[in-house]
Amino acid sequence: AILDAAADSAILDVIEINPVMPAAQRLFDRALPYDQRDPRIRVFLRDGFRHFAEYEGPAYDVVAIDVAWMQNMNATHLFSLEMYRNIRRHLKPEGVLGVWIEESSPFSPTSLIVYKTLRELFPNVVADVTKGAIVLYA
């Protein structure tokens, strides 16, 4: 479904820091909107910050980030200006960044921090609150 809607040459890169997640995700194969064995899906087992800092591949059309646990001080680099600057560097000019935040209010301190950080780099940032959590699009 996800890749079917894209061009036949579309590639889906998945960056996951936890090495057990790809195997754990296979437990949910029937519920997933894509086939994990699709050769167009590439899984990188590494930190997202490092991936975008060192990435040398083609520019992305879309980058979607699940940075739910901002309260986890081990992951604060994922909310940094450097992280989003590196992502912007690897987005096509018409590319879109989506950031999912585990917050229910766009006015919570966490939501505002991420929103203001994104606004430093992207001219348009929109908060979507229709799903019960905040998704910021830049």
Disulfide bonds with the S-S distance in Angstrom:
none
